[in-house]
């Protein structure tokens, strides 16, 4: 089929500091507000090509390839997503779509692959629809639109469209906050966090036994849900203060509390599940001991998976690198880790 237009976008994953876990009624509406660092080296790169349709009619025509191979499971998810947004994107009715996507990190291992994948896809669709309509939106409106549609595909994807840091979820703490899309928070970020480092320690690259979608749904019957949502509001307010002033100790304490609370909620849901591995727990123990001994501001967080995100200022990178090599590499799957940092957000690949 003849290719008529195409665009390629690279969009990063993100690591939540205050976690989103649980949904209100509606489509991907968070039960509590969240805030996250945008990453740099963990990203999805997606190319969307518009083709002449093979058949006239209302059916969406899609071919989807992940890492160069046809992936029917992903394709079916994409078709479901496209059906839900087709009234907002006439191109889905007018053209066939060919999509190639790839990740720079292991899929479904707790590094928010859906966040990078769905944000890259949403931005690509918004870009193509804008080109076809010959109406250019302001950068702010374009990113709000991309964040909105990314959210419909994956809640955390709403936060991946902005540089450095973003906030999602309606809260009285943040002016302009919304459940519909994330907003940028970089103007309020202390300079020490603008170059923050994130070493991702791969305890396991295996696909998760329980998806985040299922985990979110289990919050509906979790006996600690109400307490958790109040805690998230409190932690958001406090960590925003730390992010503005550069208070590393307060930042680290809240970040670790959020990580442990997330996994505790999984363990006390019905049915319960555990996504940490023995290596995860061993790493946490060594990180805490190292921080106690050296007094360096080295903290950890986790998403819904076993892999540790080690967070620390750039000026202690050399010391932390030595610690990781000496004590943590042996706990990683095949010694694998990803050196990452707070990133600049999505970019169009020409």
N, C-alpha and C positions, 0 to 999 in steps of 0.2 A: 504494500500500500504506500501511496505517496505521502511523504512527511511534509506537513504544511508549516508547522511552527514547533519550536521546542525551547525549553529552558532547563537549566541545571542550577540547583541550590544546594549548598552545604549548610546544614543546621546542627547545632550541638545538642548534646544531652545537658542535663542540669542536675545539681545535687541539692536537694531540699535541706534547709537548715531547720525550719519549722515545717513539719510534715503534714501533707494532705492525706488523710486516711478516713474514708467514709464519705457518703454522698447524701444530699437531700433529694427530694423528689424532683423530677425534671431531668433534662439531658446533661449529664456531666456537671452537676452543680455541687460544689464542694461543701461538706458539712462544717469545715473550719477553714480559716485563711491560712496561707502558707507563704514562704519566702525561700528563694533558692539562689545559689551561685550558678551562673552560666559557665559551662566548661569550654575548653578550647580544643583539645585533642580527641575527645570522644564525640564523634559526630556521625550523622548519616548524610550521604550524598545521593541526591535523587534527581534523575532526569525524566521530565515528562514531555513526551512528543505527541502532538496532535496530528492525526492521520485522517485521510478520507474514510468515511464510514463504508463498510462493506455492504451493509444492508440498510435500506431506509426503514425508519421506525423509531420507536421510543426506547428500545433496549440499549443499555450502556455497553459499548464494546471496549473491552479492556484486555490487554496482555501485560502481565506483571512478572518481572524477573528480579530475583534477589541474589546478589553475588554472581550474576551472569546466568543463573539457572531459573527456569520457570518454577514458580512456587504457587501451587493452587490454594493452599491454606491461606496465605497472605492475600492472594487475589480475591478470594471470597470475602475476606474482611474488608478489602478495599471497595468491592462492589456494594457491600452493605453501607459503608460510609458514604459512598457517592450517591446512593439512592436517597440518603437522608439530607443531602445538601444540593441536590440537582436543581431545585427551584432558584437557588442563589448563583448557580454556575451554569448558564446556558450552554457553555462549551461541552458539558457532559452529554448533552442531547445532540449536539451538532457534529461532533467529531468522534472518531475512534481514539483511544488512548494507548500508548505504549510507555510503560514505566520501567525504568531500571533503577534499582536502589542497592546501596551497599553500606555497611557499617564499618567503622574503624575499630570496633571492640566487640566482644562476644554478645550475641543476641540472647535475651531472656535470662541474664545472669545477675540482674539487680543493678544495672547501670542505666536504667531508664531508657532502653532502646526505643520504646514506643514514643517517648518525648521527642527524641531527635528525628525519628522517622516521620511521625505525623506532622511535626512542625515544618520539616523540609517539604513534605507533600503539600501542606496548606499554603505555604509561601509560594511554591511553584504554581499552584492553581490560581492564586490571587494575581500573580505576575502575568500569567497567560491571559486571564480574563480582562485584566487592565489593558494589556496590549491590544486585544481584540476590540475592546470598547473605545479605545483611543481617548480615555479619560484618566488622567494621572492623578492619583490621590496624594495628599501630603504624606510624608514619611510616617508621621504619627498615626494618621488614619489607616494607612496601609498596614502597619504593624498591629494596630488594634483589630483590624479585620482578619489578618493572618492568625493572630492569637485566638480570636473567637472560633475560627473554624478548626484550628489545631486542637482546641479544647474538646470539640465534638468528637474527634477521633481518639484522643487520649488526654485526660485531664491535665496531667503534668506537662504536656506539650505546650500548653498555653504560656508557660514560663520560659520556653526556649527561644523565643523570637527576639529577646532583648540582650544587649551586652551587659556583662558584669553581674548584674543582680536584678531580679524582678519579684514582684509580689502579686499574688492571685487570691481572690476571695474577698467578698464584701466584709469590711470591718470598720468600726469607728476609729480605729488606730491610724488608718491610712486614708488620707484625703484622695478621692477619686478612685478608690478601690472598687472592684466589681467581681461578681460571680461569673460574668459573661466572658471576660478576657483578663489577661494579666496586664500589669502596668510596669514601666521601667522604674527602677529605684536608684540608679547609679548616681544621680545628683546628690543623694544623701549619704553616699558611701565614703567613709574615711579612707584616706590615701593608702593606709597600710593594707586594707582589704582589696584594693584595686589590682594588686600584683600577688594576691594570695595563691599559694601552691596547694596542689591536691595530688598526692600519690595514691593511686588506686591499687590496692593489694588484692590480687585475684585468689581468693580462697578456693573458688570453684567456678569453672566456666560452663558447668552443666546447666541445662534449662531448668527453671524453677519448677518445683513440684506443684505449687499452687500459684495461679496467676494473680496479679494485682487486682484484676476485675473481681475475682472471687473474694479476695481479701477485703476489698471495699464493701462488698455486699454483706459480709459477715458482721460488719459494724452495726447493722440494724438490730441485731440481737445481743450485741456485746454488753454485758452488765456495767462496763465502765465507760460506755460511750459518752454519756452526758458529762462526766468528770473530765474526760479527755478533751472534749471540745472547749470546755472552760480553760483547761490548762494551755491549749494551743493559743487562745486569745491572749492569755497572760504572757506566755513565752514570746509571742510575736511582738508585743509592746516592749518587752524588756530587751529582746535581741536587737530591735530597731535602734534602741538607745545605744547599745554597744557598738553597732555598725556605724553609727554617726560619730561616736566619740573615740573609737579605736580601742575600746575596752576588751582586750583579748581574753582575759580571765572570765568575764561574764559571757562573752560570745562562746567560749569553749564549753563552759558549764551547761549552757542551754542547749547547744548543739548535741552534746553527748546525751543529755537527758532526753531529748527528742528521739534520738536513735534508739535508745534502750526502751523508751515507751512504745515506739512503733512495734518493736519485736515482742514486747510484753503483751500488747493487744492481740497479736497473732496467736500467742500461746494461750490466751484465756478466751478466745472465741470458741464458738461451737459450730462445727468441729474445730478443734485447735490444730495448729500446725507450727512447725519450727523451720525457719529458713537459715538460721545460723548453722555453721559447721563447727566441729571441734577446733579447727584452725582459726576460725573467726574469734572464738572465745580466748584462745591462746594469744592471739595478736592483741586483743583488748587488754589483757592482763599485762603484757609486756609494754604496751604504750603507756599505760597508767604508771607502771613502775619507772619507766624512763623519765616521764614528766616529773614525777616526785623526786627523783635523784638529781636531775639537771635543772629543774625549774624553768625549762624552756616551754613556750606556749604551743605545744603539740597536742592536737585533739583529734578525735575521730568522729565519723558518722557513718551510717549505713542507709541504703535504700532498702526496698523489699527484696533482699537477697543476702548472700553470705559475704559479699566483698566489702572490705574496709576502705573508706575514703579518709586518708590521713591529711589533715588540714593544718597549715602552718605558714608563718610569714616568710617572704622570700629571703630575708636577711639571716635566717637560720637554716637555709637549705643545705649547706655543707655539713653541718652537724647532723641534721636529720638523715641525710643520705648515708652517712656512716652508720647510724643506728639501724636504718632499714637493711643495709647490707649485712650487718653483723647479727641481727636478731630476728628480722621479719621475713627476709627472702626465703629462708628454709621452710617457712610455714605457707608460702604461696604455692599454688598448683604449678609444678614444673618451674618454680622460681619466677613466675610471671607477675608483672606489675605494669601499670601504665602511668607514666609521668604526665600529669596534667596540671592545669592552673585555671584561674578565673579568666574567662575568654571574652572575645569581642562580639560574639553573637553571629547570626547567620550571614552568609555572603554568597553572592551570585558568582557562579563559575562560568567564565567565558571561554 
